[in-house]
C-alpha cells in the first residue's frame, strides 16, 4: 500500500510516543492487540490559572501505519487545547489528511475512542490519575 507523506512521516517518526504519570495525568485506551488495533493516550491537564488546558500528550499504539500516524497527529494537535472529549478535528478530516482508505475508518474510530476515554477520565468527578511513576 502507498502512504502519503503525512502518514509516512508520522508513522516513521512519531512524536509524543510514550506514557505519562502523576496527579495531573489521565489515561484512556481503546481496541485490542488481538483485534489488530489498540491505542492508549495519556494527557496532562492544567487546572490552575484559568480554563483547563491539555499541557502534554503521549500515546502508545499497535496497528497499521494509518493508526500510528492518526494517534501521533491527535497527540500533537491535542496539546494546548481544552480537555473536551472530542477529537481536535473530525475523524473524516483526519482520514482525508492521512489519505486512509474508507476501509480503515473503523480502525481510526479506535483512535477517537481512546482520545475520548482519556479526556473523559480527566473530566470525571474522581479524576482517575496515573500513578505508576512520576512524570
N, C-alpha and C positions, 0 to 999 in steps of 0.2 A: 504494500500500500504506500502511496506517496503522501507525505505530510507537508503542509505549508510551512513557511519559515517560522511563524509564531509558535506553532505546535512543536516543531523541531527544536527551537531554541529553549522553550520551557521544559521540554522533556529531557533534553541532553544536559541542561544546566539549570535545574530547578532551584530557584531562590526560596528561602524560608522553609527549607526542609529540616525537620526535626521536631522536638517537643518542648513544651514549657511546663513550669510548675510553680506553685506559690499561691499565696492568699488571693491574688487578683487575677488568677489564671483559670480558665474553664475549658472543658474538653467535650467534643461531640464526635461521634463516629457513625458510619452507616455502611451497609453492604457486608460482604463476607469474602474472605480469600477463596473459600471453596466455590463460591459463585462467580469468581473471576474479577470482582471489583470490590475494593474496600478502601475507605478514605477516613482519616481522622484529622480534625482541626483542633488546635489549641489556640485560645485567644487570651491576651492580657488586656484587661479593661481598666481604664482610669475612671474613677467615680468622683474625684475631687476637682474643684476649680471650674465649675460649670457643668455643662452637659456631659454625660458619659461618652467616652471615645474608646475605640479599639486601638490600643497602642502598639500591639505586636501580634503577629500571627505566625504559627508554624504548622506544618502538615506532614503527615505520612500517608502514602498511598500505594496500593497494589492494583495494577490494572494496565490497560493498554496505554500507548503514548498520549492519546487524547485525554484520558482520565488524569494522568500525571500532569499534563500541561494545563488542564482546566483547574485542578487543585492549586497549582502554582499561581495561576492568574488570579483566582479568587483570593488566595492568601495575600498576594501583592496588592490587589485593589481594595481589599477589605480593611487594610491598615489605615487608620486615620478617620474612618467612618463611624457613624453611630452604631451601637451594638443592637441593631434591629434584626430580627430573624428573617432576613431575605438576602438574596444574593446582591452583590454590588451592581450587577447587570442581569438582565433576563437570561434564562437558560438557553433560549433560542438565539439570543445575541451572542452568547458565549460559543454555542455550537457553530454559528456562522463565522465568527472570528477565527476559530480553530479549523474551519473547513472540515468539520467532522461529519461523516455520513449520517443521515437520519437514523440509520440502524443503531448508531451509538448513543442516541438520545437517552435511552434507559440507563446507560452507564453514567451519563452526565447528571442524571437525576440523583444518583448516589452521592455525587459531589455536593449537589444542592442540599440533600438531606443531612449530610454530615455538617455542613456550614450552619444550617438552621438549628441542628441539635446543639452545637457549641454555643450559639448565641441565645438559645432558649435556656440553656444551663446558666449562662451569665445573668439572664433576666429573672430567673426563678427566685422565689422567696427565700429559699435556703442557700442559694448560690453554692453549688457543689464545686468546691475548689479541687485543684490538682495538688497533691501533696507529696509525690514521690521524691522530689528533690527541689532545691531552691533554683530559681531562675537565674 
